[in-house]
Amino acid sequence: MSNTPMAASPLTRAVLEIDEYASGLGWDQPARLFALVDTARLRAQEPSLATQLGLQDEPETTGLTPIEQDEVPTDKPLDEFLATIAWPDAVVGCALTVERLMLPPSAESQVPQGLSDAKLAKWVAEHPDRHEVRMTVGVLRDGTRDSALRLREKDAPTEVLTGAGLVPGLAEALSATFAD
C-alpha cells in the first residue's frame, strides 16, 4: 500500500491496493474477485488469518483488507457469475478487477449495427483507436462505490484514474451481490 494516499477513504485505498496488486501480475490476466473485510474486525476475530495476511503490525484501524476469492470462471458471462454470489455478514464489501478493450466516444458512430457479441468484440479488438484498460471496482454494503482505471499504454501508478462513477454497470452488478 506504499503509493496509496492516506487521505483517501478506506474503499479508495482498497481499490488502489488491488489495482497495484493486479499491476504487479502484468496484463492479460483473468478477472479477479475480492472480498473486503474490516481490518480491525479481522484482527480481533481471526488473528491467525490476520497474521497470515501480514496485518498484525498495521497501525490502520479503519481500513479494509481485500481477500482474493477463488478464480472467476471464464466459461460464463461475468454478470451471470456475479448473480450467483452471496457474501457472509463478515464481508463489508467486494471488489473486482477486470481487463477490457474500450473505444473512445469518437468511435461510437463507426460501430456497425446488428453484429453478434462475438463479431462486435472482434471489431473492437481490431479497431485502431482501441484502448486496453484494467478496471478495479469496489462497492460496500452501504452503497459506497469507488473505482480505478489504468490504461495499458499509460501503465504507471501516477496515471491511474479514480472515481465513484467510472464503471457504473460493473458497480451495479457488484452491489447486487449484497441484495437480500
TIFIKE-475767 format. One record per residue: chain; z, y, x of N, C-alpha, C, O, CB in turn. Coordinates in steps of 0.2 Angstrom, whole numbers. Glycine has a CB too. Example, Ala and Ser with C-alpha at 12.3 -4.5 7.8 and 13.67 -1.06 7.14 Angstrom:
2
("A", (39, -28, 66), (39, -22, 62), (39, -16, 66), (42, -17, 71), (45, -22, 57))
("A", (35, -11, 64), (36, -5, 68), (39, 0, 64), (40, 6, 67), (29, -3, 70))
//
This chain:
180
("A", (0, -6, 4), (0, 0, 0), (0, 6, 4), (2, 12, 2), (6, 0, -5))
("A", (-2, 6, 10), (-2, 11, 15), (-5, 17, 13), (-3, 23, 14), (-4, 9, 22))
("A", (-11, 17, 10), (-15, 23, 9), (-14, 26, 2), (-17, 30, 0), (-23, 21, 10))
("A", (-10, 22, -2), (-9, 24, -9), (-4, 30, -9), (1, 30, -6), (-6, 18, -13))
("A", (-6, 35, -13), (-2, 41, -14), (4, 40, -17), (4, 37, -23), (-6, 47, -17))
("A", (10, 42, -15), (16, 40, -18), (17, 44, -24), (21, 42, -28), (22, 42, -13))
("A", (14, 50, -25), (15, 54, -31), (12, 51, -37), (13, 53, -43), (12, 61, -30))
("A", (7, 46, -36), (4, 43, -41), (8, 39, -46), (14, 37, -44), (-2, 39, -39))
("A", (6, 38, -52), (10, 34, -57), (10, 27, -54), (6, 25, -50), (7, 34, -64))
("A", (15, 23, -56), (16, 16, -54), (9, 12, -56), (7, 8, -52), (22, 12, -57))
("A", (6, 13, -61), (0, 10, -63), (-6, 12, -58), (-10, 8, -56), (-2, 11, -70))
("A", (-6, 18, -57), (-12, 21, -52), (-11, 17, -45), (-15, 15, -42), (-11, 28, -52))
("A", (-4, 17, -43), (-3, 14, -37), (-5, 6, -37), (-8, 4, -32), (5, 15, -35))
("A", (-3, 3, -42), (-5, -4, -43), (-13, -5, -43), (-15, -10, -39), (-2, -7, -49))
("A", (-16, -1, -46), (-24, -1, -47), (-27, 0, -40), (-31, -4, -38), (-26, 4, -52))
("A", (-24, 5, -36), (-26, 6, -29), (-25, 1, -25), (-28, -1, -20), (-24, 13, -27))
("A", (-19, -2, -25), (-17, -8, -21), (-21, -14, -22), (-23, -17, -17), (-9, -10, -23))
("A", (-23, -15, -28), (-28, -21, -30), (-35, -19, -27), (-38, -23, -24), (-28, -22, -38))
("A", (-37, -13, -28), (-43, -11, -25), (-44, -12, -18), (-48, -14, -15), (-45, -3, -27))
("A", (-38, -10, -14), (-38, -11, -7), (-38, -18, -5), (-41, -20, 0), (-31, -7, -4))
("A", (-34, -22, -9), (-34, -29, -8), (-41, -32, -9), (-44, -36, -4), (-29, -33, -13))
("A", (-45, -30, -14), (-51, -33, -15), (-56, -31, -10), (-61, -34, -8), (-54, -31, -22))
("A", (-55, -24, -8), (-60, -22, -2), (-59, -26, 4), (-64, -27, 7), (-58, -15, -1))
("A", (-53, -28, 5), (-52, -32, 11), (-55, -39, 11), (-56, -42, 16), (-44, -33, 12))
("A", (-57, -41, 5), (-60, -48, 4), (-68, -47, 5), (-72, -52, 5), (-59, -51, -3))
("A", (-70, -41, 5), (-78, -40, 5), (-81, -40, -2), (-78, -40, -7), (-81, -45, 10))
("A", (-87, -39, -1), (-91, -38, -8), (-94, -45, -10), (-93, -50, -6), (-97, -34, -7))
("A", (-97, -45, -15), (-100, -52, -18), (-94, -57, -20), (-95, -62, -19), (-105, -55, -13))
("A", (-89, -54, -23), (-83, -58, -24), (-83, -59, -32), (-86, -55, -36), (-77, -55, -22))
("A", (-80, -65, -34), (-79, -66, -41), (-74, -61, -44), (-70, -58, -41), (-77, -73, -43))
("A", (-74, -60, -51), (-69, -56, -54), (-62, -59, -53), (-61, -65, -52), (-70, -56, -62))
("A", (-57, -55, -52), (-50, -57, -51), (-45, -54, -56), (-46, -48, -57), (-48, -55, -44))
("A", (-41, -58, -59), (-36, -55, -64), (-29, -55, -61), (-27, -60, -57), (-37, -60, -70))
("A", (-25, -50, -63), (-19, -49, -60), (-14, -48, -66), (-15, -44, -70), (-18, -44, -55))
("A", (-8, -51, -66), (-3, -49, -70), (1, -43, -66), (2, -44, -60), (2, -55, -72))
("A", (4, -39, -70), (8, -33, -67), (15, -34, -70), (16, -34, -76), (5, -26, -69))
("A", (19, -35, -65), (26, -36, -67), (30, -30, -64), (29, -27, -59), (29, -42, -64))
("A", (36, -28, -67), (41, -23, -65), (44, -26, -58), (47, -31, -58), (46, -21, -70))
("A", (43, -22, -53), (45, -24, -46), (53, -25, -46), (55, -30, -44), (43, -19, -41))
("A", (57, -21, -49), (64, -21, -49), (66, -27, -53), (71, -31, -51), (67, -15, -52))
("A", (63, -28, -59), (65, -34, -63), (63, -41, -59), (67, -46, -60), (61, -34, -70))
("A", (57, -41, -56), (55, -47, -52), (60, -48, -47), (62, -54, -46), (48, -46, -49))
("A", (63, -43, -43), (68, -44, -38), (74, -47, -41), (77, -51, -38), (69, -38, -34))
("A", (76, -44, -47), (83, -47, -50), (82, -54, -53), (87, -58, -52), (85, -42, -55))
("A", (76, -55, -56), (76, -61, -60), (73, -67, -56), (74, -73, -57), (72, -60, -66))
("A", (69, -65, -51), (65, -70, -47), (66, -69, -39), (61, -67, -36), (58, -71, -49))
("A", (72, -69, -36), (72, -67, -29), (68, -71, -24), (66, -68, -20), (80, -67, -27))
("A", (67, -77, -26), (63, -81, -21), (56, -79, -21), (53, -79, -16), (64, -89, -22))
("A", (54, -78, -27), (47, -76, -28), (46, -69, -25), (41, -67, -21), (44, -76, -35))
("A", (51, -64, -26), (50, -58, -23), (50, -58, -15), (46, -54, -12), (56, -53, -25))
("A", (54, -62, -12), (54, -63, -5), (47, -66, -3), (44, -64, 2), (60, -68, -3))
("A", (45, -71, -7), (38, -74, -5), (33, -69, -5), (28, -69, -1), (36, -80, -10))
("A", (33, -64, -10), (28, -58, -10), (30, -53, -5), (26, -48, -5), (28, -56, -17))
("A", (35, -53, -1), (37, -48, 3), (40, -42, 0), (39, -36, 3), (31, -46, 7))
("A", (43, -42, -5), (46, -37, -9), (53, -35, -8), (56, -30, -10), (45, -38, -16))
("A", (57, -40, -4), (64, -39, -3), (66, -33, 0), (71, -30, -1), (67, -45, 1))
("A", (62, -30, 5), (63, -24, 8), (60, -17, 5), (61, -12, 8), (61, -24, 15))
("A", (56, -18, 0), (53, -12, -3), (58, -8, -6), (62, -10, -10), (48, -15, -9))
("A", (58, -1, -4), (63, 4, -7), (61, 5, -14), (65, 8, -18), (63, 10, -3))
("A", (55, 4, -16), (52, 6, -23), (56, 2, -28), (57, -4, -28), (45, 4, -23))
("A", (58, 6, -33), (62, 3, -39), (58, 4, -45), (60, 1, -50), (69, 6, -39))
("A", (53, 8, -46), (49, 9, -52), (42, 7, -51), (38, 8, -56), (49, 17, -53))
("A", (41, 3, -47), (34, 1, -46), (32, -6, -50), (36, -9, -53), (33, -1, -38))
("A", (26, -7, -49), (23, -13, -52), (20, -18, -47), (17, -15, -42), (17, -11, -57))
("A", (21, -24, -47), (19, -29, -42), (13, -33, -46), (14, -36, -51), (25, -34, -40))
("A", (7, -32, -43), (2, -36, -45), (2, -44, -43), (4, -45, -37), (-5, -33, -43))
("A", (1, -48, -47), (2, -55, -45), (-5, -59, -48), (-7, -59, -54), (8, -59, -49))
("A", (-9, -61, -43), (-16, -63, -44), (-15, -70, -48), (-11, -74, -47), (-20, -65, -38))
("A", (-19, -70, -53), (-19, -76, -58), (-24, -81, -55), (-28, -80, -51), (-21, -74, -65))
("A", (-25, -87, -59), (-30, -92, -57), (-37, -89, -58), (-38, -84, -61), (-29, -98, -62))
("A", (-41, -92, -55), (-48, -90, -55), (-51, -88, -62), (-50, -92, -66), (-53, -95, -51))
("A", (-55, -83, -62), (-58, -81, -68), (-64, -85, -69), (-68, -86, -64), (-60, -73, -68))
("A", (-65, -89, -74), (-71, -93, -75), (-77, -90, -75), (-78, -84, -78), (-70, -98, -81))
("A", (-82, -92, -71), (-89, -89, -71), (-94, -92, -76), (-99, -89, -77), (-92, -90, -64))
("A", (-92, -97, -80), (-96, -100, -84), (-96, -97, -92), (-99, -100, -96), (-95, -108, -85))
("A", (-92, -92, -93), (-92, -89, -99), (-91, -82, -98), (-89, -79, -93), (-86, -92, -104))
("A", (-94, -78, -103), (-93, -71, -103), (-86, -68, -102), (-81, -71, -105), (-96, -67, -109))
("A", (-85, -63, -98), (-79, -60, -97), (-75, -58, -103), (-69, -60, -104), (-79, -54, -93))
("A", (-78, -55, -108), (-74, -54, -114), (-72, -60, -118), (-66, -60, -121), (-79, -49, -119))
("A", (-76, -65, -118), (-73, -71, -121), (-67, -74, -117), (-63, -77, -121), (-79, -77, -121))
("A", (-68, -74, -111), (-62, -77, -107), (-56, -72, -108), (-50, -75, -109), (-64, -76, -99))
("A", (-56, -66, -108), (-51, -61, -109), (-48, -63, -116), (-41, -62, -117), (-53, -54, -108))
("A", (-52, -64, -121), (-49, -65, -128), (-45, -72, -128), (-41, -73, -133), (-55, -66, -133))
("A", (-45, -76, -123), (-41, -82, -123), (-34, -81, -120), (-30, -85, -120), (-44, -88, -120))
("A", (-33, -75, -117), (-26, -74, -113), (-21, -71, -117), (-22, -67, -122), (-28, -69, -108))
("A", (-15, -74, -116), (-9, -72, -119), (-4, -71, -114), (-3, -76, -110), (-6, -76, -125))
("A", (0, -66, -113), (4, -64, -107), (12, -66, -110), (13, -64, -115), (4, -57, -105))
("A", (16, -68, -105), (23, -69, -107), (26, -62, -107), (23, -57, -104), (26, -74, -102))
("A", (32, -61, -109), (35, -55, -110), (37, -52, -103), (37, -45, -103), (42, -56, -114))
("A", (38, -55, -98), (39, -53, -92), (33, -49, -89), (34, -44, -84), (41, -58, -87))
("A", (27, -50, -91), (22, -46, -89), (21, -40, -93), (20, -40, -99), (15, -51, -90))
("A", (21, -34, -89), (21, -27, -92), (14, -24, -92), (13, -19, -96), (26, -23, -88))
("A", (9, -27, -89), (3, -25, -89), (-2, -30, -85), (0, -35, -83), (2, -18, -85))
("A", (-8, -29, -85), (-13, -33, -81), (-18, -29, -79), (-19, -23, -81), (-16, -39, -86))
("A", (-22, -31, -74), (-27, -28, -71), (-33, -33, -69), (-32, -39, -68), (-25, -24, -64))
("A", (-39, -30, -69), (-45, -35, -67), (-49, -31, -62), (-50, -25, -63), (-49, -37, -74))
("A", (-52, -34, -57), (-56, -31, -53), (-63, -35, -53), (-63, -41, -53), (-54, -31, -45))
("A", (-68, -32, -54), (-75, -35, -55), (-80, -31, -52), (-80, -25, -52), (-76, -36, -63))
("A", (-86, -34, -50), (-91, -30, -47), (-97, -30, -52), (-98, -35, -56), (-94, -34, -40))
("A", (-100, -25, -53), (-106, -24, -57), (-111, -20, -54), (-110, -16, -49), (-104, -21, -64))
("A", (-117, -20, -57), (-123, -16, -55), (-123, -10, -60), (-122, -12, -66), (-130, -20, -54))
("A", (-124, -4, -58), (-124, 1, -63), (-130, 6, -61), (-132, 6, -56), (-118, 6, -63))
("A", (-133, 9, -67), (-138, 13, -66), (-136, 20, -67), (-131, 21, -71), (-144, 12, -70))
("A", (-139, 25, -64), (-137, 32, -65), (-139, 34, -73), (-144, 31, -75), (-140, 37, -60))
("A", (-136, 39, -76), (-138, 41, -83), (-146, 43, -83), (-149, 42, -88), (-134, 47, -85))
("A", (-148, 45, -77), (-156, 47, -77), (-160, 41, -78), (-166, 42, -80), (-157, 51, -71))
("A", (-158, 35, -77), (-162, 29, -78), (-162, 26, -85), (-166, 22, -86), (-160, 24, -73))
("A", (-157, 29, -89), (-157, 26, -96), (-163, 26, -100), (-164, 21, -103), (-151, 29, -99))
("A", (-167, 31, -99), (-173, 32, -103), (-178, 27, -101), (-183, 26, -104), (-176, 39, -102))
("A", (-178, 24, -95), (-183, 20, -92), (-181, 12, -94), (-186, 8, -93), (-183, 20, -85))
("A", (-176, 11, -97), (-174, 4, -99), (-179, 1, -104), (-179, 4, -110), (-166, 3, -101))
("A", (-182, -4, -103), (-187, -7, -108), (-183, -10, -114), (-177, -13, -113), (-191, -13, -104))
("A", (-185, -9, -119), (-182, -11, -126), (-183, -19, -127), (-188, -21, -125), (-184, -7, -132))
("A", (-179, -22, -130), (-180, -29, -133), (-179, -34, -127), (-181, -40, -129), (-186, -29, -136))
("A", (-176, -33, -122), (-175, -38, -116), (-169, -42, -118), (-164, -40, -121), (-175, -34, -110))
("A", (-170, -48, -116), (-164, -53, -117), (-159, -50, -112), (-160, -47, -107), (-166, -60, -116))
("A", (-152, -52, -112), (-147, -51, -107), (-149, -52, -100), (-148, -49, -96), (-140, -54, -109))
("A", (-152, -58, -99), (-154, -61, -93), (-160, -57, -90), (-159, -55, -84), (-156, -68, -93))
("A", (-165, -55, -94), (-170, -51, -92), (-168, -44, -90), (-170, -40, -86), (-176, -51, -97))
("A", (-163, -41, -94), (-161, -34, -93), (-157, -34, -87), (-158, -29, -83), (-156, -32, -99))
("A", (-153, -39, -85), (-149, -40, -79), (-154, -40, -73), (-152, -37, -68), (-144, -46, -79))
("A", (-159, -44, -74), (-164, -44, -68), (-167, -37, -67), (-168, -35, -62), (-169, -49, -70))
("A", (-169, -34, -73), (-172, -27, -72), (-168, -22, -69), (-170, -19, -64), (-174, -25, -79))
("A", (-161, -22, -71), (-156, -18, -67), (-156, -20, -60), (-155, -15, -56), (-149, -18, -71))
("A", (-155, -26, -58), (-154, -28, -51), (-160, -26, -47), (-159, -25, -41), (-153, -36, -51))
("A", (-166, -25, -50), (-172, -24, -46), (-173, -16, -46), (-178, -14, -43), (-178, -27, -49))
("A", (-169, -12, -50), (-171, -5, -51), (-169, -2, -44), (-164, -3, -41), (-166, -2, -57))
("A", (-173, 3, -42), (-172, 6, -35), (-166, 11, -35), (-163, 12, -30), (-178, 10, -33))
("A", (-164, 13, -41), (-158, 18, -41), (-151, 14, -43), (-146, 18, -44), (-159, 23, -46))
("A", (-151, 8, -43), (-145, 4, -45), (-140, 5, -40), (-141, 7, -34), (-146, -3, -46))
("A", (-133, 5, -42), (-128, 5, -38), (-123, -1, -39), (-122, -3, -44), (-124, 12, -39))
("A", (-121, -4, -33), (-116, -9, -34), (-109, -6, -34), (-108, -1, -30), (-117, -14, -28))
("A", (-105, -8, -39), (-99, -4, -40), (-93, -10, -41), (-95, -15, -44), (-99, 1, -45))
("A", (-88, -9, -38), (-82, -13, -39), (-77, -9, -44), (-75, -3, -42), (-78, -15, -33))
("A", (-76, -12, -49), (-71, -8, -54), (-65, -12, -54), (-64, -18, -55), (-74, -8, -61))
("A", (-59, -8, -54), (-52, -11, -55), (-49, -7, -60), (-48, -1, -60), (-48, -11, -48))
("A", (-48, -11, -66), (-45, -8, -72), (-38, -11, -73), (-37, -17, -73), (-50, -9, -78))
("A", (-33, -7, -74), (-27, -9, -76), (-24, -6, -82), (-26, 0, -84), (-22, -7, -70))
("A", (-20, -10, -86), (-18, -7, -93), (-10, -10, -93), (-8, -15, -90), (-22, -10, -99))
("A", (-6, -6, -97), (1, -8, -98), (1, -9, -105), (-3, -7, -109), (6, -2, -96))
("A", (7, -13, -107), (8, -15, -114), (8, -8, -118), (6, -9, -124), (14, -19, -115))
("A", (11, -3, -116), (12, 3, -120), (5, 7, -121), (5, 13, -124), (17, 8, -116))
("A", (0, 4, -118), (-7, 8, -119), (-9, 12, -113), (-15, 14, -113), (-6, 12, -125))
("A", (-5, 13, -108), (-7, 17, -102), (-12, 13, -99), (-12, 7, -98), (-1, 18, -97))
("A", (-17, 17, -96), (-23, 14, -93), (-25, 18, -86), (-23, 24, -86), (-29, 14, -97))
("A", (-27, 14, -82), (-30, 18, -76), (-35, 13, -73), (-36, 7, -74), (-24, 19, -71))
("A", (-40, 16, -69), (-45, 13, -65), (-47, 16, -59), (-46, 22, -58), (-51, 12, -70))
("A", (-50, 12, -55), (-53, 14, -48), (-60, 11, -48), (-61, 5, -49), (-48, 11, -42))
("A", (-64, 15, -46), (-71, 13, -44), (-73, 15, -37), (-72, 20, -34), (-76, 17, -49))
("A", (-76, 10, -34), (-79, 10, -27), (-86, 8, -27), (-88, 2, -29), (-74, 6, -23))
("A", (-90, 12, -24), (-97, 11, -24), (-98, 7, -17), (-95, 9, -12), (-101, 17, -24))
("A", (-103, 2, -17), (-104, -2, -11), (-106, 3, -5), (-104, 2, 0), (-109, -7, -12))
("A", (-111, 8, -7), (-114, 12, -2), (-109, 17, 1), (-110, 20, 6), (-120, 15, -4))
("A", (-103, 18, -3), (-98, 23, 0), (-91, 19, 0), (-86, 21, -3), (-97, 29, -5))
("A", (-91, 14, 4), (-86, 9, 4), (-80, 11, 9), (-80, 9, 14), (-88, 2, 6))
("A", (-76, 16, 6), (-71, 19, 10), (-65, 21, 6), (-66, 23, 0), (-73, 25, 15))
("A", (-59, 20, 8), (-53, 21, 4), (-53, 29, 1), (-51, 30, -4), (-47, 20, 7))
("A", (-56, 33, 5), (-56, 40, 3), (-62, 42, -2), (-62, 47, -5), (-57, 45, 9))
("A", (-66, 37, -4), (-72, 38, -8), (-70, 34, -15), (-75, 33, -19), (-78, 35, -5))
("A", (-64, 32, -16), (-63, 28, -22), (-61, 33, -28), (-57, 38, -27), (-57, 24, -21))
("A", (-65, 33, -33), (-64, 37, -39), (-58, 34, -44), (-58, 28, -45), (-70, 38, -43))
("A", (-54, 38, -46), (-49, 35, -51), (-48, 39, -57), (-50, 45, -57), (-41, 35, -47))
("A", (-46, 36, -62), (-46, 40, -69), (-45, 35, -74), (-47, 29, -74), (-52, 44, -70))
("A", (-41, 37, -80), (-39, 33, -85), (-46, 31, -89), (-46, 25, -92), (-34, 36, -90))
("A", (-51, 35, -90), (-56, 34, -94), (-63, 31, -91), (-68, 32, -94), (-57, 39, -98))
("A", (-62, 29, -85), (-69, 27, -81), (-72, 21, -84), (-78, 21, -84), (-67, 26, -74))
("A", (-68, 16, -86), (-71, 10, -89), (-68, 8, -95), (-64, 3, -96), (-70, 4, -83))
("A", (-70, 12, -101), (-66, 11, -107), (-67, 4, -110), (-62, 2, -113), (-68, 16, -112))
("A", (-73, 1, -110), (-74, -5, -113), (-69, -11, -110), (-66, -15, -113), (-81, -7, -113))
("A", (-69, -11, -103), (-65, -16, -100), (-58, -14, -101), (-54, -19, -102), (-67, -16, -92))
("A", (-56, -8, -101), (-49, -6, -103), (-47, -9, -110), (-41, -11, -111), (-47, 1, -102))
("A", (-51, -8, -114), (-50, -10, -121), (-49, -18, -121), (-45, -20, -125), (-56, -8, -126))
("A", (-54, -21, -118), (-53, -29, -118), (-47, -31, -115), (-44, -36, -117), (-59, -32, -114))
("A", (-44, -28, -109), (-38, -29, -106), (-32, -28, -111), (-28, -32, -111), (-37, -26, -99))
("A", (-32, -22, -114), (-27, -20, -119), (-26, -25, -124), (-21, -27, -127), (-28, -13, -122))
("A", (-32, -28, -126), (-32, -33, -132), (-28, -40, -130), (-26, -43, -134), (-39, -35, -134))
("A", (-28, -41, -123), (-24, -47, -121), (-16, -46, -123), (-13, -51, -122), (-25, -48, -114))
("A", (-14, -40, -125), (-7, -39, -126), (-6, -38, -134), (0, -38, -136), (-4, -33, -123))
("A", (-12, -39, -138), (-11, -38, -145), (-8, -44, -148), (-9, -50, -145), (-18, -37, -148))
("A", (-3, -43, -153), (0, -49, -156), (-4, -54, -160), (-2, -59, -162), (6, -47, -160))
//
